[in-house]
Amino acid sequence: MPVPFAAEDTTRLKETLESVVADGATPGGVLAYGTTGASPAYISAGVIAPECGDEAPTRYTAYDIASLTKVVATWPLVGQALSNGLLDLDEPIRDFLPAMNGELPSAEATVRQLLAHTSGLRASTRLDHYRGADLPLHELLCREPLDDAPGTHRYINRGYILLGLALAHVNGLPLDDLGSILWDRLGMTETVYGPLSRSHRVAPTEQRIPGAPRIWGVAHDDNAALLGGVAGHAGVFSTPVNLALYAERLLAASADKDTAALGEWLRASLVPQAAIEPGLDRGLCWILAAGGRVAYHHGFTGTSLYLAPESGRYLVICTNAVYGGNARAKIAPLRALALKTISAT
């Protein structure tokens, strides 16, 4: 049976969210939490942004979820492609991209290695270096030398860029169309790749140059922005209500041992692939904690998604903590409490 959140837990989460907002870590934010088979609950604090006046964020406020794109778009689409025989976890990514010529060191990375961040690909991603290049992006990335021998964990965005390109190729559809089809099927009608119109329902992020327009409704991630806002590693916008729905659907599918392909993919993905640090392992995309009982992922902009399949609980953090620059350290107490709370049994 799902284990509900205790009242003292939700009180601490509310106080901590209010505290990080008061400390200036983020203009505001929304937490969503719940269990399988029950309606989600929400906690809100602060404002969407000063540009939006005193308007508080709600369950319907759209946030740039940054690297949560990996678990909300790329990871489920890879699982779907595996189920349909379009990908193979242990075959090199070159087999699922348009034909290439020449030396292709990075093309030998397997789908599994890319998902688990153990590919050895270059970790620093600057797609602006390829502006004006004659070759397509997938070939440029695959021609790059490796930074490390495959097998060691190192968080690498370019692996998910390659996965996004491969998904589009094997399905014969653009990545944003694949995402829309997936999210519509799950009922996540407010989850999309950008750009979105500037409005009070969209949380703005950073103003990088004084006097320049603030980033608002377009991907905060530079490399995703260079790809038109559609990439395997970043670019998706979603709302607390949609992320709560997604988490509940994942947990419900995981509990269905017989028929749910998405649940099978989640269970397979929560098998450790590589150690990150003591107490944390990397599964296929997800970070695993609490002895494997909790899976989670963060987004650079100040978002997080936590799942606890055994207890049937989930927790979502939506903030625009990059509003004033890199304030991720300031929301660390909120993320630490979220992990502690979701891990409790």
C-alpha positions as CSV (number, residue, x, y, z in Angstrom):
1,M,0.0,0.0,0.0
2,P,1.3,3.5,-0.7
3,V,2.7,5.3,2.3
4,P,1.2,8.9,2.7
5,F,3.3,11.8,3.6
6,A,3.2,12.7,7.3
7,A,1.9,16.1,8.3
8,E,5.2,17.0,10.0
9,D,7.0,16.1,6.7
10,T,4.9,18.5,4.7
11,T,5.2,21.2,7.3
12,R,9.0,21.0,7.1
13,L,8.9,21.1,3.3
14,K,6.7,24.2,3.4
15,E,8.9,25.9,5.9
16,T,12.0,25.1,3.9
17,L,10.5,26.3,0.6
18,E,9.6,29.5,2.3
19,S,13.1,29.8,3.7
20,V,14.9,29.4,0.4
21,V,12.6,32.0,-1.1
22,A,13.2,34.4,1.7
23,D,17.0,33.8,1.3
24,G,16.7,34.9,-2.3
25,A,17.5,31.5,-3.8
26,T,14.5,31.8,-6.1
27,P,11.6,34.2,-6.6
28,G,9.2,31.4,-5.7
29,G,8.3,27.9,-6.4
30,V,5.8,25.0,-6.1
31,L,6.1,21.6,-4.6
32,A,3.9,18.7,-5.7
33,Y,3.7,15.5,-3.8
34,G,1.5,12.5,-3.5
35,T,1.0,8.8,-3.8
36,T,-0.3,6.4,-6.4
37,G,-4.1,6.4,-6.6
38,A,-4.5,9.7,-4.8
39,S,-4.8,13.3,-5.9
40,P,-1.6,15.4,-5.6
41,A,-1.1,18.1,-3.0
42,Y,0.7,21.4,-3.6
43,I,2.8,23.8,-1.6
44,S,3.5,27.3,-3.1
45,A,5.7,30.2,-1.9
46,G,6.9,33.5,-3.2
47,V,6.1,35.0,-6.6
48,I,6.5,33.8,-10.1
49,A,9.0,36.6,-10.7
50,P,9.1,40.4,-10.1
51,E,8.1,40.9,-13.7
52,C,4.8,39.3,-12.8
53,G,4.1,41.5,-9.8
54,D,2.7,39.8,-6.7
55,E,1.3,36.8,-8.6
56,A,2.1,33.6,-6.8
57,P,3.2,30.5,-8.7
58,T,0.5,27.7,-9.0
59,R,0.3,24.1,-10.1
60,Y,-0.3,25.5,-13.6
61,T,2.8,27.7,-13.8
62,A,5.1,26.5,-16.6
63,Y,8.7,26.1,-15.7
64,D,11.8,25.4,-17.9
65,I,12.6,22.0,-16.4
66,A,16.1,21.9,-17.9
67,S,17.7,18.4,-17.4
68,L,14.5,16.9,-16.2
69,T,14.0,16.8,-20.0
70,K,16.2,13.7,-19.8
71,V,13.7,11.8,-17.6
72,V,10.5,13.4,-18.9
73,A,11.3,13.1,-22.7
74,T,14.4,11.2,-23.7
75,W,14.3,8.4,-21.2
76,P,10.6,7.3,-21.8
77,L,11.1,7.7,-25.5
78,V,14.1,5.4,-25.4
79,G,12.1,2.9,-23.5
80,Q,9.4,3.1,-26.1
81,A,11.9,2.7,-28.9
82,L,13.4,-0.3,-27.2
83,S,10.0,-1.9,-26.8
84,N,9.3,-1.3,-30.5
85,G,12.6,-2.8,-31.6
86,L,14.0,0.5,-32.9
87,L,16.9,0.7,-30.4
88,D,19.1,-1.8,-28.6
89,L,20.7,-1.0,-25.3
90,D,24.0,-2.7,-25.9
91,E,24.6,-1.6,-29.5
92,P,26.6,1.5,-30.5
93,I,24.7,4.7,-31.1
94,R,26.1,4.8,-34.7
95,D,23.7,2.0,-35.6
96,F,20.7,4.3,-34.9
97,L,22.0,7.5,-36.7
98,P,22.2,8.4,-40.3
99,A,25.2,6.9,-42.1
100,M,28.6,8.4,-41.4
101,N,32.1,8.1,-42.8
102,G,35.6,8.3,-41.3
103,E,36.9,7.8,-37.7
104,L,34.0,7.9,-35.3
105,P,35.3,7.3,-31.7
106,S,32.3,8.7,-30.0
107,A,29.9,6.7,-32.2
108,E,31.0,3.5,-30.5
109,A,29.3,4.4,-27.2
110,T,26.3,2.2,-26.6
111,V,22.8,3.4,-25.8
112,R,23.2,2.0,-22.3
113,Q,26.4,3.9,-21.8
114,L,24.9,7.1,-23.0
115,L,21.9,6.7,-20.7
116,A,24.1,5.9,-17.7
117,H,26.6,8.6,-18.3
118,T,29.4,6.1,-18.7
119,S,30.3,6.6,-22.3
120,G,33.5,8.5,-21.9
121,L,32.3,11.2,-24.3
122,R,33.5,14.8,-23.9
123,A,31.8,16.3,-20.9
124,S,32.1,20.0,-21.9
125,T,29.5,20.7,-24.6
126,R,29.8,23.8,-26.7
127,L,27.7,23.4,-29.8
128,D,28.5,27.0,-30.8
129,H,31.9,25.7,-31.9
130,Y,30.1,23.9,-34.7
131,R,28.3,26.9,-36.2
132,G,28.7,27.0,-40.0
133,A,30.1,23.4,-40.1
134,D,29.4,21.4,-43.3
135,L,28.7,18.1,-41.5
136,P,25.5,17.3,-39.7
137,L,25.6,17.6,-35.9
138,H,25.4,13.8,-35.2
139,E,28.5,13.2,-37.3
140,L,30.4,16.2,-35.7
141,L,29.7,14.8,-32.3
142,C,30.6,11.2,-33.3
143,R,33.9,12.3,-34.8
144,E,35.0,13.7,-31.4
145,P,37.7,11.8,-29.4
146,L,36.7,10.4,-26.1
147,D,37.6,12.1,-22.8
148,D,37.8,8.9,-20.8
149,A,37.6,5.2,-21.3
150,P,34.0,4.0,-21.2
151,G,32.8,2.7,-17.9
152,T,33.4,5.5,-15.4
153,H,30.5,7.7,-14.4
154,R,30.7,11.3,-15.6
155,Y,27.6,13.5,-16.2
156,I,27.6,14.3,-19.9
157,N,24.9,16.2,-21.8
158,R,26.1,15.4,-25.3
159,G,25.2,11.8,-24.8
160,Y,21.6,12.8,-24.5
161,I,21.9,15.1,-27.5
162,L,23.0,12.1,-29.5
163,L,20.1,10.0,-28.0
164,G,17.6,12.7,-29.1
165,L,19.0,12.8,-32.6
166,A,18.9,8.9,-32.7
167,L,15.3,8.9,-31.5
168,A,14.2,11.3,-34.3
169,H,16.1,9.2,-36.9
170,V,14.7,5.8,-36.0
171,N,11.2,7.0,-35.5
172,G,11.2,9.3,-38.6
173,L,9.7,12.1,-36.6
174,P,11.2,15.3,-34.9
175,L,11.9,14.9,-31.2
176,D,9.3,17.5,-30.2
177,D,6.6,15.6,-32.1
178,L,7.6,12.4,-30.4
179,G,7.4,14.2,-27.1
180,S,4.0,15.6,-27.9
181,I,2.6,12.2,-28.8
182,L,4.0,10.7,-25.6
183,W,2.7,13.4,-23.3
184,D,-0.7,13.5,-24.9
185,R,-1.1,9.8,-24.3
186,L,-0.2,10.3,-20.7
187,G,-2.5,13.3,-20.3
188,M,0.3,15.8,-19.9
189,T,-1.2,18.4,-22.1
190,E,0.8,21.3,-20.6
191,T,4.2,19.7,-21.2
192,V,5.9,20.9,-24.4
193,Y,9.2,21.9,-26.0
194,G,9.5,25.6,-26.2
195,P,9.4,28.4,-27.1
196,L,6.5,29.6,-25.1
197,S,5.0,33.1,-25.2
198,R,6.1,35.4,-22.4
199,S,3.2,35.6,-19.9
200,H,2.4,35.3,-16.2
201,R,1.9,31.6,-16.6
202,V,5.5,31.0,-17.6
203,A,8.3,31.5,-15.0
204,P,11.2,33.5,-16.4
205,T,14.8,32.5,-15.8
206,E,18.1,34.4,-16.1
207,Q,19.1,37.9,-17.3
208,R,22.6,37.2,-18.4
209,I,23.5,40.6,-19.8
210,P,22.4,43.8,-17.9
211,G,19.9,45.7,-20.1
212,A,19.3,42.7,-22.3
213,P,15.9,40.8,-22.3
214,R,15.5,38.2,-19.6
215,I,15.3,34.5,-20.8
216,W,11.6,33.8,-20.7
217,G,9.8,31.1,-22.5
218,V,12.9,29.9,-24.3
219,A,15.4,27.3,-23.2
220,H,17.8,28.5,-20.6
221,D,20.4,25.9,-21.7
222,D,22.7,27.4,-24.4
223,N,23.1,24.2,-26.4
224,A,19.4,23.4,-26.3
225,A,18.7,27.0,-27.5
226,L,21.2,26.5,-30.4
227,L,19.1,23.5,-31.4
228,G,16.0,25.6,-31.6
229,G,15.0,24.6,-28.0
230,V,14.5,21.0,-28.9
231,A,17.1,18.6,-27.6
232,G,17.5,15.3,-25.7
233,H,19.1,16.9,-22.7
234,A,17.1,20.1,-22.1
235,G,14.4,22.3,-23.6
236,V,11.1,21.0,-22.1
237,F,8.7,23.2,-20.2
238,S,6.2,21.6,-17.8
239,T,3.9,22.4,-14.8
240,P,3.8,21.0,-11.3
241,V,0.4,19.4,-12.1
242,N,1.8,17.7,-15.2
243,L,5.0,16.5,-13.4
244,A,2.9,15.1,-10.6
245,L,0.7,13.3,-13.1
246,Y,3.8,11.9,-14.8
247,A,5.3,10.7,-11.5
248,E,2.0,9.1,-10.5
249,R,1.7,7.3,-13.9
250,L,5.3,6.0,-13.6
251,L,4.7,4.6,-10.1
252,A,1.4,3.1,-11.1
253,A,3.0,1.5,-14.1
254,S,5.8,0.2,-12.0
255,A,3.3,-1.4,-9.6
256,D,1.7,-3.3,-12.5
257,K,4.0,-6.3,-12.8
258,D,2.1,-7.9,-15.7
259,T,1.2,-5.5,-18.5
260,A,2.8,-2.0,-18.2
261,A,5.7,-1.6,-20.6
262,L,6.5,1.8,-19.0
263,G,6.7,0.1,-15.6
264,E,9.0,-2.6,-16.9
265,W,11.3,0.1,-18.3
266,L,11.3,2.0,-15.0
267,R,12.2,-1.2,-13.0
268,A,14.9,-2.0,-15.5
269,S,16.3,1.5,-15.2
270,L,16.5,1.4,-11.5
271,V,19.3,-1.3,-11.6
272,P,22.6,0.4,-10.7
273,Q,24.9,0.9,-13.7
274,A,27.7,2.9,-12.1
275,A,28.7,4.4,-8.7
276,I,28.4,8.2,-8.5
277,E,29.6,8.6,-4.9
278,P,29.1,6.6,-1.7
279,G,25.3,6.1,-1.3
280,L,24.4,7.2,-4.8
281,D,24.4,5.1,-8.0
282,R,23.4,5.9,-11.6
283,G,20.7,3.7,-13.1
284,L,19.6,4.2,-16.7
285,C,19.2,8.0,-16.5
286,W,18.0,8.1,-12.9
287,I,20.1,8.7,-9.8
288,L,19.5,6.0,-7.3
289,A,19.6,6.6,-3.5
290,A,18.5,5.0,-0.2
291,G,19.7,1.6,-1.3
292,G,17.9,1.8,-4.6
293,R,14.5,2.6,-3.0
294,V,14.5,6.2,-4.4
295,A,15.1,7.5,-8.0
296,Y,15.5,11.1,-8.8
297,H,16.9,13.7,-11.2
298,H,17.5,17.4,-11.0
299,G,17.2,20.3,-13.6
300,F,19.8,23.1,-13.6
301,T,17.1,25.8,-13.4
302,G,15.9,24.6,-10.0
303,T,13.6,21.6,-10.7
304,S,13.7,18.1,-9.3
305,L,11.6,14.9,-9.5
306,Y,11.8,12.1,-6.9
307,L,10.2,8.7,-7.0
308,A,9.9,6.0,-4.3
309,P,8.3,3.0,-6.0
310,E,8.2,0.8,-2.9
311,S,6.3,3.3,-0.9
312,G,4.3,4.6,-3.9
313,R,5.4,8.2,-3.2
314,Y,6.6,11.0,-5.4
315,L,7.8,14.6,-4.9
316,V,8.3,17.4,-7.4
317,I,10.2,20.7,-7.0
318,C,9.5,23.5,-9.5
319,T,11.5,26.7,-9.0
320,N,13.3,29.2,-11.3
321,A,16.3,29.3,-9.1
322,V,18.6,30.6,-11.9
323,Y,16.5,33.9,-11.9
324,G,19.4,35.7,-10.2
325,G,22.2,33.6,-11.6
326,N,23.5,30.2,-10.5
327,A,21.6,29.9,-7.2
328,R,21.5,26.1,-7.1
329,A,23.6,26.0,-3.9
330,K,20.9,28.0,-2.2
331,I,18.2,25.5,-2.9
332,A,20.4,22.6,-1.8
333,P,18.6,22.5,1.6
334,L,15.2,22.1,-0.1
335,R,16.6,19.3,-2.3
336,A,18.3,17.6,0.6
337,L,15.0,17.7,2.7
338,A,13.1,16.4,-0.3
339,L,15.4,13.4,-0.7
340,K,15.3,12.7,3.1
341,T,11.5,12.9,3.1
342,I,10.9,10.7,0.1
343,S,13.4,8.2,1.4
344,A,11.6,7.7,4.8
345,T,9.6,4.5,5.2
